[in-house]
Amino acid sequence: MADFELVIGNKNYSSWSLRPWLAMTHFGIPFRETMILLDTPTMKAEILAHSPAGRVPVLKHGELRIWDSLAILEYLAERFPQHDFWPADRAARAHARSLAAEMHAGFPDLRRELPMDSRARRPDHRWSDLAAADIDRIKAMWSDSRRTYGTGGDFLCGGFGAVDAMYAPVVSRFVTYGVALDGAAADYRDAVWNLPAMQAWLSAAAIEEAVLPVI
């Protein structure tokens, strides 16, 4: 039996849940999955039964409760040093952590105006100049990271790691809303999208029945 239980929201909508699920699945870390449907009358109480923060995701490991996607990724990196959650090179590792932290704390207009909805395709959706500035920043980050640190693989710092898990929901958003990419940014989007673990998440999201008013 797996030592870990990961409590998540709907796969179609829960961008924060995708991050640890993707990393654990990619690295082959066994876990039990508990899904709590979002936007229901009992949602808050159900989540509070797992975490005092009242939000998903939550990683349960014995008596420990780790909430917040970045905190979960850091905990897993400590528990499984054999997996390359972060780059071995110090400069690349600092860069990856900077990108992850910026994603964790930033891009509010992108989050609000282009919410995650993996099943949908909305190529005619329009967004504000503020959201466009978020998109431009992300495209520049992806291209710069691939050029500077990504020569050892297809991802931001070479091989897939925690920073890529942090940006996987953005990849989903860009596909949903038809955000135009080219060059290294487009190649990176495709690498994340075609990752087997990402495809497993998307396949599960596609057959969920719940529909939430995301727009």
Secondary structure, 3 states (H helix, E strand, C coil): CCCEEEEECCCCCCHHHHHHHHHHHHCCCCEEEEECCCCCCCHHHHHHCCCCCCCCCEEEECCEEEECHHHHHHHHHHHCCCCCCCCCCHHHHHHHHHHHHHHHHCCHHHHHHCCCCCCCCCCCCCCCHHHHHHHHHHHHHHHHHHHHHCCCCCECCECCCHHHHHHHHHHHHHHHCCCCCCHHHHHHHHHHHCCHHHHHHHHHHHCCCCCCCCC
